[in-house]
Amino acid sequence: MKKFVWDTSAIINIKEPNSQGYSPGYSLYKDFSDGWLSGPYQNIFPALAIFEISATVSRMHRDGKKILREFYLMNENSILYNMDSALIEKSYELHSQKGFSKLRGADLVHHKF
């Protein structure tokens, strides 16, 4: 099964195209819904992203940008991955893995997948 972890910037990108009007996040998510990607897949949305998305949308509204607050992303191929004590307890295993020291912020959460 193919697994896709969506961080906050990718989720926001689904709704917010770049200056040329293109949104790679929207394009990929549409490919899922249109059946262009073969085989089973799972979209993984870290629970941390829920808070980050709300904060990002609020900041965009404050800056005068128009973006819908609602995001309808969850479906039968999606899970919400909780950031809980079980993940924290496993995190010590990651310290010695190649590339761990290059990760920043929430990338540390996503690396586990």
Residue pairs with C-beta under 8 A, 6 or more apart in sequence:
1 39
1 40
1 41
1 42
2 37
2 39
2 40
2 41
2 42
3 41
3 42
3 44
3 113
4 28
4 41
4 42
4 43
4 44
5 44
5 46
5 81
5 110
5 113
6 25
6 43
6 44
6 45
6 46
6 49
6 73
7 46
7 49
7 106
7 107
7 110
8 48
8 49
8 52
8 53
8 56
8 106
10 25
11 25
11 45
11 49
11 53
11 71
11 73
12 25
12 53
12 56
12 57
12 67
13 23
13 24
13 25
13 26
14 23
14 25
14 26
14 29
14 71
14 73
15 23
15 26
15 67
15 68
15 71
16 23
16 60
16 65
16 67
17 23
17 26
29 73
31 37
32 41
32 43
32 77
40 77
41 77
42 77
42 78
42 79
43 73
43 75
43 77
43 78
43 79
44 78
44 79
44 81
44 113
45 73
45 74
45 78
45 79
45 80
45 81
46 80
46 81
46 83
46 106
46 109
46 110
47 80
47 81
47 82
47 83
48 83
48 106
48 109
49 106
50 80
52 106
53 71
54 69
57 67
57 69
60 67
61 67
74 80
81 113
83 109
87 109
87 112
90 112
91 108
91 112
94 100
94 108
94 111
94 112
99 111
100 108
100 111
103 111
